[in-house]
Amino acid sequence: MINMVFTRFMAIYGHKFKSSFETETEMRIAKREWAMSLGDFSENELVAAVSIAKETMAWAPSIAEFLTILQQLNDAFGLPDVRHAYREACFNAQSPTSHAWSHNVVYQAGRETGWFELRSEEEKVTFPRFNYHYEIMCRRFRKGEILEQPVAVAIEDKQTNTLFIFIQQWAKDHQLSPEVGSSLLYYMTKPEGSKTRANFRAKSQQRITEMALTLELPQ
């Protein structure tokens, strides 16, 4: 693939590129360095990056400049900006399988992050998770992998939605905001009888005491 990159650079930049190497040995060493730096990228990504360099740079890019292009490839593949993707995932986390997603990678990243988490937790918690999964899904898509399409709501999603509705009603019954209710009952998303669930429930009970509220948390 590095040979393809160098061949296209020679065709695009001509003497400007060739003159960067005084000898065949220098070019061979350069190719090896480029190969080491770009080994994790697919041919699809490299072709797209070369095209961007052709349109935006008068001189052939350095390795560092080319890596920067590669890290900003989403536009070239029609992928939404991560912030737009995150907002779309949050706004449609209630019924993810009925939404017409702007791109499948947004759905995939939302699913990996967790629909309930996107609905109930703060952005400072969920955005880093979403950003991580979104980058993975974008890389897989740019490499040409066919990602699973959204399907009818699975059993686990129905259970999640039922829990979400219960938490919202519980918050309403106790005159709490949906955000506070979701935060207090977050422990219910953890497996019953688990130590993690018990720890989160204890923290919620402590918070209720600090808020000077008189109410009992469900099991």
ChimeraX commands (.cxc) that place a marker at each C-alpha (Angstrom):
marker #1 position 0.00,0.00,0.00 radius 0.5
marker #1 position 2.91,2.34,0.63 radius 0.5
marker #1 position 4.02,1.82,-2.97 radius 0.5
marker #1 position 0.57,3.00,-4.04 radius 0.5
marker #1 position 0.88,6.13,-1.89 radius 0.5
marker #1 position 4.34,6.96,-3.25 radius 0.5
marker #1 position 3.29,6.28,-6.85 radius 0.5
marker #1 position 0.34,8.65,-6.53 radius 0.5
marker #1 position 2.49,11.30,-4.87 radius 0.5
marker #1 position 4.91,11.08,-7.79 radius 0.5
marker #1 position 2.04,11.48,-10.26 radius 0.5
marker #1 position 0.48,14.35,-8.31 radius 0.5
marker #1 position 3.55,16.30,-7.21 radius 0.5
marker #1 position 6.05,15.25,-9.88 radius 0.5
marker #1 position 9.56,16.66,-9.44 radius 0.5
marker #1 position 8.60,18.27,-6.11 radius 0.5
marker #1 position 8.20,14.82,-4.62 radius 0.5
marker #1 position 11.02,13.03,-6.43 radius 0.5
marker #1 position 13.53,15.71,-5.45 radius 0.5
marker #1 position 12.89,14.91,-1.79 radius 0.5
marker #1 position 15.05,11.81,-2.19 radius 0.5
marker #1 position 18.56,12.06,-3.56 radius 0.5
marker #1 position 19.09,8.33,-3.88 radius 0.5
marker #1 position 17.12,5.11,-4.17 radius 0.5
marker #1 position 18.39,4.20,-0.72 radius 0.5
marker #1 position 16.80,7.31,0.76 radius 0.5
marker #1 position 13.50,6.49,-0.90 radius 0.5
marker #1 position 13.64,2.91,0.37 radius 0.5
marker #1 position 14.29,4.12,3.93 radius 0.5
marker #1 position 11.45,6.63,3.61 radius 0.5
marker #1 position 9.04,3.95,2.38 radius 0.5
marker #1 position 9.93,1.77,5.34 radius 0.5
marker #1 position 9.29,4.63,7.78 radius 0.5
marker #1 position 5.95,5.44,6.12 radius 0.5
marker #1 position 4.97,1.76,6.21 radius 0.5
marker #1 position 5.70,1.59,9.94 radius 0.5
marker #1 position 3.62,4.72,10.58 radius 0.5
marker #1 position 0.64,3.77,8.42 radius 0.5
marker #1 position 0.41,0.07,9.10 radius 0.5
marker #1 position -2.89,0.33,10.99 radius 0.5
marker #1 position -4.74,2.05,8.15 radius 0.5
marker #1 position -6.64,0.36,5.34 radius 0.5
marker #1 position -6.18,0.95,1.63 radius 0.5
marker #1 position -9.56,2.73,1.52 radius 0.5
marker #1 position -8.36,5.21,4.13 radius 0.5
marker #1 position -5.00,5.77,2.43 radius 0.5
marker #1 position -6.64,6.40,-0.96 radius 0.5
marker #1 position -9.03,8.91,0.59 radius 0.5
marker #1 position -6.18,10.68,2.42 radius 0.5
marker #1 position -4.11,10.95,-0.77 radius 0.5
marker #1 position -7.09,12.52,-2.54 radius 0.5
marker #1 position -7.49,15.07,0.26 radius 0.5
marker #1 position -3.77,15.89,0.13 radius 0.5
marker #1 position -4.05,16.36,-3.64 radius 0.5
marker #1 position -6.87,18.88,-3.21 radius 0.5
marker #1 position -5.44,20.81,-0.27 radius 0.5
marker #1 position -1.62,20.68,-0.36 radius 0.5
marker #1 position 0.76,22.17,-2.93 radius 0.5
marker #1 position 3.61,19.98,-1.67 radius 0.5
marker #1 position 3.59,16.33,-0.72 radius 0.5
marker #1 position 2.73,15.95,2.99 radius 0.5
marker #1 position 5.15,14.76,5.62 radius 0.5
marker #1 position 4.28,11.66,7.61 radius 0.5
marker #1 position 2.92,13.83,10.43 radius 0.5
marker #1 position 0.75,15.86,8.04 radius 0.5
marker #1 position -0.53,12.72,6.35 radius 0.5
marker #1 position -1.42,11.17,9.72 radius 0.5
marker #1 position -3.38,14.32,10.59 radius 0.5
marker #1 position -5.37,13.91,7.37 radius 0.5
marker #1 position -6.03,10.27,8.20 radius 0.5
marker #1 position -7.32,11.20,11.64 radius 0.5
marker #1 position -9.85,13.59,10.09 radius 0.5
marker #1 position -11.26,11.33,7.39 radius 0.5
marker #1 position -14.88,11.13,8.51 radius 0.5
marker #1 position -16.05,13.88,6.15 radius 0.5
marker #1 position -14.56,12.08,3.17 radius 0.5
marker #1 position -16.60,8.98,4.01 radius 0.5
marker #1 position -19.82,10.88,4.71 radius 0.5
marker #1 position -19.66,10.29,8.46 radius 0.5
marker #1 position -21.16,12.85,10.85 radius 0.5
marker #1 position -19.07,14.88,13.26 radius 0.5
marker #1 position -18.85,13.08,16.62 radius 0.5
marker #1 position -20.75,15.84,18.44 radius 0.5
marker #1 position -23.63,15.68,15.97 radius 0.5
marker #1 position -23.54,11.88,16.20 radius 0.5
marker #1 position -23.64,12.00,20.00 radius 0.5
marker #1 position -26.62,14.35,20.08 radius 0.5
marker #1 position -28.48,12.17,17.58 radius 0.5
marker #1 position -27.80,9.09,19.72 radius 0.5
marker #1 position -28.98,10.81,22.91 radius 0.5
marker #1 position -32.15,12.23,21.36 radius 0.5
marker #1 position -33.13,8.85,19.94 radius 0.5
marker #1 position -31.99,6.55,22.73 radius 0.5
marker #1 position -35.61,5.97,23.80 radius 0.5
marker #1 position -36.52,4.12,20.57 radius 0.5
marker #1 position -33.27,3.48,18.69 radius 0.5
marker #1 position -34.66,0.87,16.29 radius 0.5
marker #1 position -37.45,3.11,15.02 radius 0.5
marker #1 position -35.25,6.11,14.18 radius 0.5
marker #1 position -33.96,6.79,10.67 radius 0.5
marker #1 position -30.28,7.17,11.55 radius 0.5
marker #1 position -28.10,9.61,9.62 radius 0.5
marker #1 position -25.51,6.83,9.43 radius 0.5
marker #1 position -25.31,3.28,10.71 radius 0.5
marker #1 position -22.09,4.03,12.65 radius 0.5
marker #1 position -24.05,6.41,14.88 radius 0.5
marker #1 position -26.47,3.64,15.79 radius 0.5
marker #1 position -23.64,1.17,16.37 radius 0.5
marker #1 position -21.73,3.58,18.63 radius 0.5
marker #1 position -24.92,4.35,20.56 radius 0.5
marker #1 position -25.67,0.67,21.06 radius 0.5
marker #1 position -22.13,-0.03,22.29 radius 0.5
marker #1 position -22.29,2.94,24.67 radius 0.5
marker #1 position -25.66,1.81,26.02 radius 0.5
marker #1 position -29.06,3.31,25.26 radius 0.5
marker #1 position -30.06,3.51,28.90 radius 0.5
marker #1 position -26.78,5.21,29.80 radius 0.5
marker #1 position -27.28,7.75,27.02 radius 0.5
marker #1 position -30.75,8.50,28.36 radius 0.5
marker #1 position -29.94,8.70,32.04 radius 0.5
marker #1 position -26.31,9.67,32.66 radius 0.5
marker #1 position -24.56,13.02,32.32 radius 0.5
marker #1 position -22.68,14.00,29.19 radius 0.5
marker #1 position -19.36,14.10,31.05 radius 0.5
marker #1 position -19.83,10.36,31.64 radius 0.5
marker #1 position -21.37,9.20,28.37 radius 0.5
marker #1 position -19.64,11.38,25.78 radius 0.5
marker #1 position -16.13,9.92,26.36 radius 0.5
marker #1 position -17.61,6.41,26.08 radius 0.5
marker #1 position -19.53,7.32,22.94 radius 0.5
marker #1 position -16.50,9.04,21.41 radius 0.5
marker #1 position -14.42,5.90,21.99 radius 0.5
marker #1 position -16.97,3.56,20.39 radius 0.5
marker #1 position -17.72,6.02,17.57 radius 0.5
marker #1 position -14.07,6.16,16.53 radius 0.5
marker #1 position -13.89,2.36,16.51 radius 0.5
marker #1 position -17.03,2.08,14.37 radius 0.5
marker #1 position -15.83,4.80,11.99 radius 0.5
marker #1 position -12.51,3.01,11.54 radius 0.5
marker #1 position -14.28,-0.27,10.84 radius 0.5
marker #1 position -16.55,1.41,8.30 radius 0.5
marker #1 position -13.68,3.23,6.59 radius 0.5
marker #1 position -11.86,-0.08,6.24 radius 0.5
marker #1 position -14.80,-1.41,4.26 radius 0.5
marker #1 position -16.38,-3.59,6.95 radius 0.5
marker #1 position -20.11,-4.09,6.58 radius 0.5
marker #1 position -21.64,-3.23,9.94 radius 0.5
marker #1 position -24.78,-4.87,11.28 radius 0.5
marker #1 position -27.90,-2.90,10.45 radius 0.5
marker #1 position -30.42,-1.86,13.13 radius 0.5
marker #1 position -32.97,-4.62,13.65 radius 0.5
marker #1 position -36.27,-4.99,15.46 radius 0.5
marker #1 position -36.04,-4.27,19.18 radius 0.5
marker #1 position -34.44,-7.20,20.99 radius 0.5
marker #1 position -35.66,-8.59,24.29 radius 0.5
marker #1 position -32.91,-6.84,26.20 radius 0.5
marker #1 position -33.91,-3.50,24.68 radius 0.5
marker #1 position -37.54,-4.05,25.72 radius 0.5
marker #1 position -36.40,-4.74,29.25 radius 0.5
marker #1 position -34.27,-1.61,29.21 radius 0.5
marker #1 position -37.19,0.50,27.99 radius 0.5
marker #1 position -39.47,-0.97,30.66 radius 0.5
marker #1 position -36.92,-0.07,33.34 radius 0.5
marker #1 position -36.58,3.43,31.92 radius 0.5
marker #1 position -40.36,3.94,32.08 radius 0.5
marker #1 position -40.41,2.65,35.68 radius 0.5
marker #1 position -37.65,5.06,36.71 radius 0.5
marker #1 position -39.38,8.01,35.06 radius 0.5
marker #1 position -42.67,7.18,36.82 radius 0.5
marker #1 position -40.88,6.69,40.15 radius 0.5
marker #1 position -39.28,10.11,39.84 radius 0.5
marker #1 position -42.65,11.67,38.99 radius 0.5
marker #1 position -44.37,9.97,41.93 radius 0.5
marker #1 position -41.76,11.38,44.30 radius 0.5
marker #1 position -41.75,14.84,42.70 radius 0.5
marker #1 position -38.19,14.50,41.44 radius 0.5
marker #1 position -36.81,15.58,38.12 radius 0.5
marker #1 position -36.18,12.79,35.56 radius 0.5
marker #1 position -32.45,13.50,35.84 radius 0.5
marker #1 position -32.41,13.10,39.62 radius 0.5
marker #1 position -34.62,10.01,39.47 radius 0.5
marker #1 position -32.39,8.37,36.84 radius 0.5
marker #1 position -29.31,9.17,38.88 radius 0.5
marker #1 position -30.75,7.75,42.11 radius 0.5
marker #1 position -32.01,4.56,40.47 radius 0.5
marker #1 position -29.00,3.98,38.26 radius 0.5
marker #1 position -28.14,0.97,40.43 radius 0.5
marker #1 position -31.16,-0.82,38.93 radius 0.5
marker #1 position -29.32,-1.16,35.62 radius 0.5
marker #1 position -26.84,-3.49,37.35 radius 0.5
marker #1 position -27.44,-7.25,37.86 radius 0.5
marker #1 position -29.70,-8.10,40.80 radius 0.5
marker #1 position -27.80,-9.41,43.81 radius 0.5
marker #1 position -24.45,-8.10,42.52 radius 0.5
marker #1 position -21.98,-6.22,44.69 radius 0.5
marker #1 position -21.90,-3.41,42.15 radius 0.5
marker #1 position -25.65,-2.92,42.40 radius 0.5
marker #1 position -25.47,-2.89,46.20 radius 0.5
marker #1 position -22.66,-0.30,46.19 radius 0.5
marker #1 position -24.53,2.02,43.82 radius 0.5
marker #1 position -27.73,1.63,45.85 radius 0.5
marker #1 position -25.87,2.54,49.06 radius 0.5
marker #1 position -24.50,5.67,47.40 radius 0.5
marker #1 position -28.01,6.62,46.27 radius 0.5
marker #1 position -29.33,6.12,49.80 radius 0.5
marker #1 position -26.58,8.35,51.13 radius 0.5
marker #1 position -27.46,11.00,48.59 radius 0.5
marker #1 position -31.13,10.84,49.61 radius 0.5
marker #1 position -30.09,11.49,53.21 radius 0.5
marker #1 position -27.95,14.45,52.13 radius 0.5
marker #1 position -30.91,15.83,50.16 radius 0.5
marker #1 position -33.07,15.56,53.32 radius 0.5
marker #1 position -35.60,13.38,51.51 radius 0.5
marker #1 position -37.77,10.75,53.12 radius 0.5
marker #1 position -38.29,7.94,50.65 radius 0.5
marker #1 position -37.38,4.31,50.24 radius 0.5
marker #1 position -35.41,3.06,47.27 radius 0.5
marker #1 position -36.86,0.08,45.39 radius 0.5
marker #1 position -34.85,-3.12,45.34 radius 0.5
marker link #1:1,2 radius 0.2
marker link #1:2,3 radius 0.2
marker link #1:3,4 radius 0.2
marker link #1:4,5 radius 0.2
marker link #1:5,6 radius 0.2
marker link #1:6,7 radius 0.2
marker link #1:7,8 radius 0.2
marker link #1:8,9 radius 0.2
marker link #1:9,10 radius 0.2
marker link #1:10,11 radius 0.2
marker link #1:11,12 radius 0.2
marker link #1:12,13 radius 0.2
marker link #1:13,14 radius 0.2
marker link #1:14,15 radius 0.2
marker link #1:15,16 radius 0.2
marker link #1:16,17 radius 0.2
marker link #1:17,18 radius 0.2
marker link #1:18,19 radius 0.2
marker link #1:19,20 radius 0.2
marker link #1:20,21 radius 0.2
marker link #1:21,22 radius 0.2
marker link #1:22,23 radius 0.2
marker link #1:23,24 radius 0.2
marker link #1:24,25 radius 0.2
marker link #1:25,26 radius 0.2
marker link #1:26,27 radius 0.2
marker link #1:27,28 radius 0.2
marker link #1:28,29 radius 0.2
marker link #1:29,30 radius 0.2
marker link #1:30,31 radius 0.2
marker link #1:31,32 radius 0.2
marker link #1:32,33 radius 0.2
marker link #1:33,34 radius 0.2
marker link #1:34,35 radius 0.2
marker link #1:35,36 radius 0.2
marker link #1:36,37 radius 0.2
marker link #1:37,38 radius 0.2
marker link #1:38,39 radius 0.2
marker link #1:39,40 radius 0.2
marker link #1:40,41 radius 0.2
marker link #1:41,42 radius 0.2
marker link #1:42,43 radius 0.2
marker link #1:43,44 radius 0.2
marker link #1:44,45 radius 0.2
marker link #1:45,46 radius 0.2
marker link #1:46,47 radius 0.2
marker link #1:47,48 radius 0.2
marker link #1:48,49 radius 0.2
marker link #1:49,50 radius 0.2
marker link #1:50,51 radius 0.2
marker link #1:51,52 radius 0.2
marker link #1:52,53 radius 0.2
marker link #1:53,54 radius 0.2
marker link #1:54,55 radius 0.2
marker link #1:55,56 radius 0.2
marker link #1:56,57 radius 0.2
marker link #1:57,58 radius 0.2
marker link #1:58,59 radius 0.2
marker link #1:59,60 radius 0.2
marker link #1:60,61 radius 0.2
marker link #1:61,62 radius 0.2
marker link #1:62,63 radius 0.2
marker link #1:63,64 radius 0.2
marker link #1:64,65 radius 0.2
marker link #1:65,66 radius 0.2
marker link #1:66,67 radius 0.2
marker link #1:67,68 radius 0.2
marker link #1:68,69 radius 0.2
marker link #1:69,70 radius 0.2
marker link #1:70,71 radius 0.2
marker link #1:71,72 radius 0.2
marker link #1:72,73 radius 0.2
marker link #1:73,74 radius 0.2
marker link #1:74,75 radius 0.2
marker link #1:75,76 radius 0.2
marker link #1:76,77 radius 0.2
marker link #1:77,78 radius 0.2
marker link #1:78,79 radius 0.2
marker link #1:79,80 radius 0.2
marker link #1:80,81 radius 0.2
marker link #1:81,82 radius 0.2
marker link #1:82,83 radius 0.2
marker link #1:83,84 radius 0.2
marker link #1:84,85 radius 0.2
marker link #1:85,86 radius 0.2
marker link #1:86,87 radius 0.2
marker link #1:87,88 radius 0.2
marker link #1:88,89 radius 0.2
marker link #1:89,90 radius 0.2
marker link #1:90,91 radius 0.2
marker link #1:91,92 radius 0.2
marker link #1:92,93 radius 0.2
marker link #1:93,94 radius 0.2
marker link #1:94,95 radius 0.2
marker link #1:95,96 radius 0.2
marker link #1:96,97 radius 0.2
marker link #1:97,98 radius 0.2
marker link #1:98,99 radius 0.2
marker link #1:99,100 radius 0.2
marker link #1:100,101 radius 0.2
marker link #1:101,102 radius 0.2
marker link #1:102,103 radius 0.2
marker link #1:103,104 radius 0.2
marker link #1:104,105 radius 0.2
marker link #1:105,106 radius 0.2
marker link #1:106,107 radius 0.2
marker link #1:107,108 radius 0.2
marker link #1:108,109 radius 0.2
marker link #1:109,110 radius 0.2
marker link #1:110,111 radius 0.2
marker link #1:111,112 radius 0.2
marker link #1:112,113 radius 0.2
marker link #1:113,114 radius 0.2
marker link #1:114,115 radius 0.2
marker link #1:115,116 radius 0.2
marker link #1:116,117 radius 0.2
marker link #1:117,118 radius 0.2
marker link #1:118,119 radius 0.2
marker link #1:119,120 radius 0.2
marker link #1:120,121 radius 0.2
marker link #1:121,122 radius 0.2
marker link #1:122,123 radius 0.2
marker link #1:123,124 radius 0.2
marker link #1:124,125 radius 0.2
marker link #1:125,126 radius 0.2
marker link #1:126,127 radius 0.2
marker link #1:127,128 radius 0.2
marker link #1:128,129 radius 0.2
marker link #1:129,130 radius 0.2
marker link #1:130,131 radius 0.2
marker link #1:131,132 radius 0.2
marker link #1:132,133 radius 0.2
marker link #1:133,134 radius 0.2
marker link #1:134,135 radius 0.2
marker link #1:135,136 radius 0.2
marker link #1:136,137 radius 0.2
marker link #1:137,138 radius 0.2
marker link #1:138,139 radius 0.2
marker link #1:139,140 radius 0.2
marker link #1:140,141 radius 0.2
marker link #1:141,142 radius 0.2
marker link #1:142,143 radius 0.2
marker link #1:143,144 radius 0.2
marker link #1:144,145 radius 0.2
marker link #1:145,146 radius 0.2
marker link #1:146,147 radius 0.2
marker link #1:147,148 radius 0.2
marker link #1:148,149 radius 0.2
marker link #1:149,150 radius 0.2
marker link #1:150,151 radius 0.2
marker link #1:151,152 radius 0.2
marker link #1:152,153 radius 0.2
marker link #1:153,154 radius 0.2
marker link #1:154,155 radius 0.2
marker link #1:155,156 radius 0.2
marker link #1:156,157 radius 0.2
marker link #1:157,158 radius 0.2
marker link #1:158,159 radius 0.2
marker link #1:159,160 radius 0.2
marker link #1:160,161 radius 0.2
marker link #1:161,162 radius 0.2
marker link #1:162,163 radius 0.2
marker link #1:163,164 radius 0.2
marker link #1:164,165 radius 0.2
marker link #1:165,166 radius 0.2
marker link #1:166,167 radius 0.2
marker link #1:167,168 radius 0.2
marker link #1:168,169 radius 0.2
marker link #1:169,170 radius 0.2
marker link #1:170,171 radius 0.2
marker link #1:171,172 radius 0.2
marker link #1:172,173 radius 0.2
marker link #1:173,174 radius 0.2
marker link #1:174,175 radius 0.2
marker link #1:175,176 radius 0.2
marker link #1:176,177 radius 0.2
marker link #1:177,178 radius 0.2
marker link #1:178,179 radius 0.2
marker link #1:179,180 radius 0.2
marker link #1:180,181 radius 0.2
marker link #1:181,182 radius 0.2
marker link #1:182,183 radius 0.2
marker link #1:183,184 radius 0.2
marker link #1:184,185 radius 0.2
marker link #1:185,186 radius 0.2
marker link #1:186,187 radius 0.2
marker link #1:187,188 radius 0.2
marker link #1:188,189 radius 0.2
marker link #1:189,190 radius 0.2
marker link #1:190,191 radius 0.2
marker link #1:191,192 radius 0.2
marker link #1:192,193 radius 0.2
marker link #1:193,194 radius 0.2
marker link #1:194,195 radius 0.2
marker link #1:195,196 radius 0.2
marker link #1:196,197 radius 0.2
marker link #1:197,198 radius 0.2
marker link #1:198,199 radius 0.2
marker link #1:199,200 radius 0.2
marker link #1:200,201 radius 0.2
marker link #1:201,202 radius 0.2
marker link #1:202,203 radius 0.2
marker link #1:203,204 radius 0.2
marker link #1:204,205 radius 0.2
marker link #1:205,206 radius 0.2
marker link #1:206,207 radius 0.2
marker link #1:207,208 radius 0.2
marker link #1:208,209 radius 0.2
marker link #1:209,210 radius 0.2
marker link #1:210,211 radius 0.2
marker link #1:211,212 radius 0.2
marker link #1:212,213 radius 0.2
marker link #1:213,214 radius 0.2
marker link #1:214,215 radius 0.2
marker link #1:215,216 radius 0.2
marker link #1:216,217 radius 0.2
marker link #1:217,218 radius 0.2
marker link #1:218,219 radius 0.2
view
